[in-house]
Amino acid sequence: MNTPLPAAVVAGAVRSPMGRARADGALAGLHPVELLAQVLTGLIERTGIDPGLVDDVIVGCVSQSSEQSNTVGRMAWLAAGLPEHVPSVTVERKCGSGQQAIAFAVQGVMSGQYDVVVAAGVESMSRVPMGSNRQGADIFGPSVVDRYAPGLVPQGVAAELIADKWGQSRAELDEFAARSHRLADETARTGGFDREILPITSGDGTVVARDETIRPGTAPAKLATLATVFRTDEYAERFPEIDWRVTAGSSSQLTDGASAVLIASADAARRLGLPARATVRGMSVVADDPLMMLTAPIPATRKVLARTGLTIDDIDHYEVNEAFAPVPLAWRADLDADPDKLNPRGGAIALGHPLGATGCRLFTTMLHALEDTGGTFGLQTVCEAGGQANALILERL
């Protein structure tokens, strides 16, 4: 007789405001351990869970060096004054690290190894810049270089390859980028982010309660004046077919931020009086062409839909990380998805992309949006360096 797998439910989800990754950014003065500590404290307080009952703290973080090198979740848990016996581990699947943390938390609950677990993510890109942990290193190794000669490319060039393959115009990319800011601004002004954002006390004592990254009034005409940023002589010669069109305005913003989610078994939630706000209906992780690099959300979505027996039209809300505008636009075109359901509260172009925290941030925004609109199913997917992607489907309860 087969024993049914324990159901994993979502009891809470919070995030910090998003701060611009620069010296004078709203969160730049705050050590990443302290940033995540405040978010963990907020999650505990809002859910009412006894922190001593948490079985593990799984934290996504990409640049695991400098201030983020010392098992950042463990340090944050201790910094928050929470019980010493609770362990933590750091997960790195590039931009999908936070989403992978959620996947591991759900899998742990479903396997019976966890009753209550925190999945979180953090990245202080002001203090630990992207790529600072690999400067001067051969990150591919000779065999990969030989296999993919004349070589793999940076993500921005991959975004250009996607725009070229899907026939996306510069105007289309700029319009999508402006849309991201417009929707995020509308959501912020009408209080749509209020429940998900946890105010953070910065290093100088200032309380930060709103996203710093949103630029109200961003218009396609203004974005059209920006220079393209990923063209070099080397890549222009290698890819003469590309009409270079991706700019800083149609790319995700470098950002400081953290987010955390509380996952529990349905039995534990009932026993402990935790709210069962949603359940993860299905998950997938796939890999795709490492040269195109950012296309894997498409097969990841197809896989999770097949696993759950749902269609794209059954989904009420799509969160496709806006690493670059070509990524969600290619995803939308390939899956014939409803454009109005795609990142309806804006995405990383407006809200920013704090690498390891992004998966949990998308999840938090999607959960609150489903509750606010009465939607049932949400799908989120994140492209990842190396040509990988995670996808999951959330069902509001």
C-alpha positions as CSV (number, residue, x, y, z in Angstrom):
1,M,0.0,0.0,0.0
2,N,1.5,3.4,-1.0
3,T,1.5,6.1,1.6
4,P,0.5,9.5,0.2
5,L,3.2,12.1,0.2
6,P,2.7,14.9,2.8
7,A,1.3,18.1,1.3
8,A,3.5,21.1,1.6
9,V,1.7,24.4,2.3
10,V,2.9,28.0,2.4
11,A,2.3,29.7,5.7
12,G,4.0,33.0,5.1
13,A,6.1,35.0,2.7
14,V,7.8,38.4,3.1
15,R,10.4,40.5,1.4
16,S,12.5,43.5,2.0
17,P,12.1,46.6,-0.2
18,M,14.4,46.6,-3.1
19,G,17.4,48.9,-2.9
20,R,19.6,50.1,-5.7
21,A,23.0,48.5,-5.7
22,R,25.2,51.5,-5.4
23,A,27.1,53.3,-2.6
24,D,24.2,55.5,-1.7
25,G,21.5,52.9,-2.2
26,A,18.8,52.6,0.5
27,L,20.1,49.3,1.8
28,A,23.8,49.6,0.9
29,G,24.8,50.5,4.4
30,L,23.4,47.2,5.8
31,H,25.5,44.1,6.0
32,P,23.7,41.2,4.2
33,V,23.6,39.2,7.4
34,E,21.7,42.0,9.1
35,L,19.4,42.5,6.1
36,L,18.4,38.8,6.0
37,A,18.2,38.7,9.8
38,Q,15.5,41.4,9.8
39,V,13.5,39.5,7.1
40,L,13.7,36.2,9.0
41,T,12.5,38.0,12.2
42,G,9.6,39.5,10.2
43,L,8.6,36.1,8.8
44,I,8.6,34.6,12.3
45,E,6.6,37.4,13.8
46,R,4.0,37.5,11.0
47,T,3.4,33.8,11.0
48,G,3.6,33.3,14.7
49,I,5.7,30.2,14.4
50,D,7.8,29.1,17.4
51,P,11.3,29.5,15.7
52,G,12.6,26.6,17.7
53,L,10.3,24.3,15.6
54,V,12.0,25.3,12.3
55,D,13.9,22.2,11.0
56,D,16.1,24.1,8.5
57,V,16.8,27.4,6.9
58,I,17.6,27.1,3.2
59,V,19.0,30.3,1.7
60,G,19.7,31.2,-1.9
61,C,22.8,33.3,-2.4
62,V,24.9,33.6,-5.6
63,S,28.0,35.5,-4.7
64,Q,29.1,33.5,-1.7
65,S,32.2,35.5,-0.9
66,S,33.3,38.3,1.4
67,E,30.3,39.3,3.7
68,Q,28.1,36.5,2.1
69,S,30.7,33.7,2.5
70,N,30.1,32.4,6.0
71,T,26.8,30.4,5.5
72,V,24.9,33.6,5.4
73,G,21.6,32.1,6.6
74,R,23.2,30.6,9.7
75,M,24.8,34.0,10.6
76,A,21.5,35.8,9.9
77,W,19.5,33.4,12.1
78,L,22.0,34.0,14.9
79,A,22.1,37.7,14.3
80,A,18.3,37.7,14.7
81,G,18.7,36.2,18.2
82,L,16.9,33.0,17.1
83,P,17.4,29.5,18.6
84,E,21.0,28.2,18.1
85,H,19.9,24.6,17.4
86,V,18.3,25.5,14.1
87,P,20.6,24.8,11.1
88,S,21.0,26.5,7.8
89,V,22.5,25.8,4.3
90,T,23.3,28.0,1.4
91,V,22.1,27.1,-2.2
92,E,23.6,28.4,-5.4
93,R,21.8,27.9,-8.7
94,K,22.6,31.3,-10.1
95,C,19.6,33.5,-10.6
96,G,17.3,30.7,-9.5
97,S,18.9,30.1,-6.1
98,G,16.0,31.5,-4.1
99,Q,13.5,29.4,-6.1
100,Q,15.7,26.4,-5.7
101,A,15.7,27.0,-1.9
102,I,11.8,26.8,-2.1
103,A,12.0,23.6,-4.1
104,F,14.3,22.0,-1.6
105,A,12.1,23.1,1.2
106,V,9.0,21.6,-0.5
107,Q,10.8,18.4,-1.3
108,G,12.0,18.1,2.3
109,V,8.4,18.5,3.6
110,M,7.0,16.1,1.0
111,S,9.6,13.4,1.9
112,G,8.7,13.7,5.6
113,Q,12.2,15.0,6.6
114,Y,10.8,18.5,7.5
115,D,7.7,19.6,9.4
116,V,8.5,23.3,9.2
117,V,11.3,24.9,7.0
118,V,12.3,28.4,5.9
119,A,13.3,29.0,2.3
120,A,15.0,32.4,1.8
121,G,17.3,34.4,-0.4
122,V,19.6,37.3,0.0
123,E,22.0,39.3,-2.1
124,S,23.7,42.6,-1.3
125,M,25.0,43.6,-4.7
126,S,26.3,46.9,-3.4
127,R,28.6,45.2,-0.9
128,V,29.4,42.0,-2.8
129,P,29.3,42.9,-6.4
130,M,28.2,40.4,-9.1
131,G,31.2,38.4,-10.3
132,S,33.5,39.5,-7.5
133,N,33.9,35.9,-6.3
134,R,35.4,34.8,-9.7
135,Q,37.6,37.7,-10.9
136,G,40.5,36.4,-12.9
137,A,39.3,32.8,-12.7
138,D,38.8,30.4,-15.6
139,I,35.1,29.7,-14.8
140,F,34.5,27.2,-17.6
141,G,37.5,24.9,-17.8
142,P,39.2,23.8,-21.0
143,S,36.8,21.0,-21.9
144,V,33.8,23.2,-21.9
145,V,35.7,25.8,-23.9
146,D,36.6,23.1,-26.4
147,R,33.1,21.7,-26.6
148,Y,31.5,25.2,-27.3
149,A,34.3,26.8,-29.3
150,P,34.6,29.6,-30.1
151,G,33.1,30.0,-26.6
152,L,30.1,30.7,-24.5
153,V,28.9,34.3,-24.1
154,P,27.9,36.7,-21.3
155,Q,24.2,36.8,-20.4
156,G,23.7,40.2,-22.1
157,V,24.9,38.7,-25.4
158,A,22.6,35.7,-24.9
159,A,19.7,38.1,-24.5
160,E,20.7,39.7,-27.8
161,L,20.7,36.2,-29.4
162,I,17.2,35.6,-28.1
163,A,15.9,39.0,-29.4
164,D,17.3,38.1,-32.8
165,K,15.9,34.6,-32.9
166,W,12.4,35.7,-31.8
167,G,12.5,38.8,-34.0
168,Q,12.0,41.3,-31.2
169,S,12.5,44.9,-32.2
170,R,14.2,47.6,-30.1
171,A,10.8,49.3,-29.7
172,E,9.2,46.1,-28.4
173,L,11.9,45.7,-25.8
174,D,11.6,49.4,-24.7
175,E,7.9,49.2,-24.5
176,F,8.1,46.1,-22.3
177,A,10.6,47.8,-20.0
178,A,8.4,50.8,-19.7
179,R,5.4,48.5,-18.9
180,S,7.4,46.9,-16.0
181,H,7.9,50.3,-14.4
182,R,4.3,51.4,-15.0
183,L,2.8,48.3,-13.5
184,A,5.2,48.3,-10.5
185,D,4.4,52.0,-9.9
186,E,0.7,51.4,-10.1
187,T,0.9,48.5,-7.7
188,A,3.1,50.5,-5.2
189,R,0.8,53.6,-5.4
190,T,-2.4,51.5,-4.7
191,G,-0.8,49.6,-1.8
192,G,-0.4,46.3,-3.7
193,F,3.1,45.7,-2.2
194,D,2.3,46.8,1.3
195,R,1.4,43.3,2.7
196,E,4.5,41.7,1.2
197,I,7.1,44.3,2.1
198,L,8.7,44.2,5.5
199,P,10.2,47.6,6.4
200,I,13.9,47.4,7.0
201,T,16.0,49.6,9.3
202,S,19.1,50.6,7.3
203,G,22.6,51.0,8.6
204,D,22.1,54.6,9.5
205,G,18.8,54.0,11.3
206,T,16.6,55.1,8.4
207,V,13.5,52.9,7.9
208,V,13.1,51.8,4.3
209,A,9.6,50.7,3.5
210,R,9.3,51.2,-0.3
211,D,11.1,49.9,-3.3
212,E,13.8,52.3,-4.4
213,T,14.1,50.9,-7.9
214,I,10.8,51.8,-9.5
215,R,11.1,54.8,-11.8
216,P,7.6,56.4,-12.3
217,G,7.0,57.9,-15.6
218,T,9.5,55.8,-17.5
219,A,8.5,56.0,-21.2
220,P,9.6,54.1,-24.3
221,A,10.7,57.4,-25.9
222,K,13.1,58.0,-23.1
223,L,14.4,54.4,-23.1
224,A,14.9,54.7,-26.9
225,T,17.7,57.2,-26.2
226,L,19.8,54.8,-24.2
227,A,22.8,53.1,-25.8
228,T,23.1,49.4,-26.2
229,V,25.5,48.0,-23.7
230,F,26.6,44.5,-24.7
231,R,28.1,45.0,-28.1
232,T,31.9,44.6,-28.4
233,D,34.0,44.3,-31.4
234,E,34.6,40.6,-30.6
235,Y,30.9,39.8,-30.4
236,A,29.9,42.0,-33.3
237,E,32.3,40.1,-35.5
238,R,31.2,36.8,-34.2
239,F,27.5,37.5,-34.5
240,P,27.1,39.9,-37.5
241,E,23.4,39.1,-37.8
242,I,22.6,40.8,-34.5
243,D,21.0,44.2,-34.6
244,W,22.1,45.2,-31.1
245,R,19.1,46.4,-29.1
246,V,19.4,45.5,-25.4
247,T,20.1,48.5,-23.0
248,A,20.4,49.0,-19.3
249,G,16.8,50.1,-19.5
250,S,15.6,46.7,-20.8
251,S,17.8,44.8,-18.4
252,S,17.2,43.9,-14.7
253,Q,18.5,46.3,-12.1
254,L,21.4,45.4,-9.8
255,T,19.8,45.3,-6.4
256,D,20.1,44.7,-2.7
257,G,17.3,42.6,-1.2
258,A,16.1,39.6,0.8
259,S,13.0,37.5,1.0
260,A,11.8,34.5,3.0
261,V,9.0,31.9,2.8
262,L,7.7,29.6,5.5
263,I,6.8,26.1,4.3
264,A,5.2,23.5,6.5
265,S,3.5,20.1,6.1
266,A,-0.3,20.4,6.1
267,D,-0.4,18.3,9.3
268,A,2.1,20.6,11.0
269,A,0.3,23.7,9.9
270,R,-3.0,22.3,11.4
271,R,-1.3,21.3,14.6
272,L,0.5,24.6,15.1
273,G,-2.3,26.8,14.0
274,L,-0.3,28.1,11.0
275,P,-2.3,29.6,8.0
276,A,-2.3,27.4,4.9
277,R,-2.3,30.1,2.3
278,A,-1.2,28.1,-0.7
279,T,0.4,24.8,-1.8
280,V,3.0,24.1,-4.4
281,R,1.2,22.1,-7.0
282,G,4.3,21.1,-9.0
283,M,7.9,21.9,-9.8
284,S,10.5,21.3,-12.5
285,V,14.1,22.1,-13.2
286,V,15.6,21.7,-16.7
287,A,18.7,22.7,-18.7
288,D,18.8,24.1,-22.3
289,D,21.3,25.4,-24.8
290,P,24.1,27.1,-22.7
291,L,24.9,29.5,-25.6
292,M,21.4,30.9,-25.7
293,M,21.5,30.4,-22.0
294,L,18.3,32.2,-21.0
295,T,15.7,30.1,-22.9
296,A,15.3,27.3,-20.4
297,P,12.1,28.8,-18.8
298,I,10.3,27.7,-21.9
299,P,10.9,23.9,-21.5
300,A,10.8,24.2,-17.7
301,T,7.3,25.6,-18.0
302,R,6.2,22.9,-20.4
303,K,7.5,20.3,-18.1
304,V,5.7,21.6,-15.0
305,L,2.5,22.0,-16.9
306,A,2.7,18.4,-18.1
307,R,3.4,17.2,-14.6
308,T,0.4,18.9,-13.1
309,G,-2.0,18.3,-16.0
310,L,-2.6,22.1,-16.3
311,T,-2.5,24.2,-19.4
312,I,-1.0,27.7,-19.7
313,D,-4.6,29.1,-19.9
314,D,-5.4,27.5,-16.5
315,I,-2.8,29.8,-14.9
316,D,-4.0,33.1,-13.5
317,H,-0.7,34.8,-12.9
318,Y,2.8,34.4,-14.5
319,E,6.0,35.5,-12.9
320,V,8.8,35.2,-15.5
321,N,12.0,36.8,-14.2
322,E,12.8,39.9,-16.3
323,A,16.6,39.3,-16.4
324,F,16.4,41.0,-19.8
325,A,13.2,42.0,-21.7
326,P,13.8,39.4,-24.4
327,V,13.4,36.5,-21.9
328,P,9.8,37.0,-20.9
329,L,8.9,38.2,-24.4
330,A,10.3,35.0,-25.9
331,W,8.6,32.9,-23.2
332,R,5.2,34.6,-23.9
333,A,5.5,34.1,-27.6
334,D,6.6,30.5,-27.5
335,L,3.8,29.5,-25.0
336,D,1.2,31.8,-26.5
337,A,0.6,33.1,-23.0
338,D,-1.9,35.9,-22.1
339,P,0.2,39.1,-22.0
340,D,-2.0,40.6,-19.3
341,K,-1.1,37.8,-16.9
342,L,2.6,38.2,-17.4
343,N,4.3,40.0,-14.5
344,P,1.2,42.1,-13.8
345,R,2.9,43.9,-10.9
346,G,6.0,44.7,-12.8
347,G,9.2,42.6,-12.8
348,A,13.0,42.8,-12.3
349,I,13.4,45.6,-14.8
350,A,11.5,47.8,-12.3
351,L,11.8,46.0,-9.0
352,G,15.4,44.8,-9.5
353,H,17.1,41.4,-9.4
354,P,18.9,40.7,-6.2
355,L,20.2,37.4,-7.6
356,G,19.9,34.9,-4.7
357,A,16.7,36.6,-3.4
358,T,14.8,36.8,-6.6
359,G,13.2,33.4,-6.6
360,C,11.6,34.1,-3.1
361,R,10.7,37.7,-4.1
362,L,8.8,36.5,-7.2
363,F,7.1,33.9,-5.1
364,T,6.1,36.4,-2.4
365,T,4.7,38.9,-5.0
366,M,2.8,36.1,-6.8
367,L,1.2,34.7,-3.6
368,H,0.0,38.2,-2.5
369,A,-1.3,39.0,-6.0
370,L,-3.3,35.7,-6.2
371,E,-4.8,36.5,-2.8
372,D,-5.6,40.1,-3.8
373,T,-7.2,39.1,-7.1
374,G,-8.8,35.8,-6.1
375,G,-6.7,33.8,-8.6
376,T,-6.1,30.1,-8.1
377,F,-2.9,29.2,-9.9
378,G,0.4,31.1,-10.3
379,L,3.4,30.0,-12.3
380,Q,6.9,31.3,-11.8
381,T,10.1,30.6,-13.7
382,V,13.6,32.0,-13.6
383,C,16.4,31.7,-16.2
384,E,19.8,30.8,-14.9
385,A,23.4,31.1,-16.1
386,G,24.6,28.0,-17.8
387,G,21.3,27.5,-19.6
388,Q,19.1,26.3,-16.7
389,A,15.7,27.2,-15.3
390,N,13.4,26.4,-12.4
391,A,9.6,26.5,-12.6
392,L,6.8,26.0,-10.1
393,I,3.1,26.3,-9.9
394,L,1.5,27.7,-6.8
395,E,-2.1,27.0,-5.9
396,R,-3.8,29.4,-3.6
397,L,-5.9,27.7,-0.9
